[in-house]
């Protein structure tokens, strides 16, 4: 009997140790690199979203370090590995990083949702919800915010309307890399707070006397790699490219309505009407130039007649 009890206790403590080790491994995988920072452009887009909300008396959304890291990892994965190939869309993840690959919406009936990515790779324990923007070339921040504002699906996230009416966003993360930008929204606060900006250093730790109870709990976690593909470079054909700026007056236009709307804008006096197709829908531009200042001046003029007009760099 004594020998059986000893075997039982040995097995019990072995399982207990394995469970503890599994928790430590999970915490290590979910760590955010100590050198993770958000860029000036990402911070600018974050402020533009909150400025937009403030105009309609909506509260600002706190910037989240966890969701910003998810956003940063995802835009890099999209740029370098292109998991958004058919039948997958922009919410998909490749098999090239420290996460489970996911083809959205094909894999959505699996046990884990794509919206579980925050708790898979960061300490954030709740779901996050994403909107994505893509351009043929490096994204222009003004184009991102204006596109999201003019498409009802994206605007519902920014303004808590439609499906998200009554929802209170307690956390947001922004990621921008080359052709892609995305924002992740969460309904619970991020316990680790906001990220640092590029160039910022964390505040120095205050010395604590031996035996003193500071009330602050600390935890050391090993970081996962900060870059999804740190050695990759932008394609050669993007170097020294001459960009053009287009004033988009309508977005998300079905192809069947294109001819009618283009004629409508030509009849109104716009002489440079153009259609940019994408997946059976597209955008209508009414002005183009290689001069950004000229495009901004024209946008200001056009917005007096079409308040939702915005500028696209291509």
Secondary structure as GFF3:
##gff-version 3
##sequence-region A 1 314
A	DSSP	alpha_helix	2	29	.	.	.	ID=ss1
A	DSSP	alpha_helix	40	54	.	.	.	ID=ss2
A	DSSP	alpha_helix	65	81	.	.	.	ID=ss3
A	DSSP	three_ten_helix	114	116	.	.	.	ID=ss4
A	DSSP	alpha_helix	117	121	.	.	.	ID=ss5
A	DSSP	beta_strand	128	134	.	.	.	ID=ss6
A	DSSP	alpha_helix	141	150	.	.	.	ID=ss7
A	DSSP	alpha_helix	152	159	.	.	.	ID=ss8
A	DSSP	three_ten_helix	162	164	.	.	.	ID=ss9
A	DSSP	beta_strand	171	177	.	.	.	ID=ss10
A	DSSP	beta_strand	180	186	.	.	.	ID=ss11
A	DSSP	three_ten_helix	236	238	.	.	.	ID=ss12
A	DSSP	beta_strand	245	254	.	.	.	ID=ss13
A	DSSP	three_ten_helix	255	257	.	.	.	ID=ss14
A	DSSP	alpha_helix	258	267	.	.	.	ID=ss15
A	DSSP	beta_strand	274	278	.	.	.	ID=ss16
A	DSSP	beta_strand	281	289	.	.	.	ID=ss17
A	DSSP	alpha_helix	292	302	.	.	.	ID=ss18
A	DSSP	beta_strand	310	313	.	.	.	ID=ss19
###
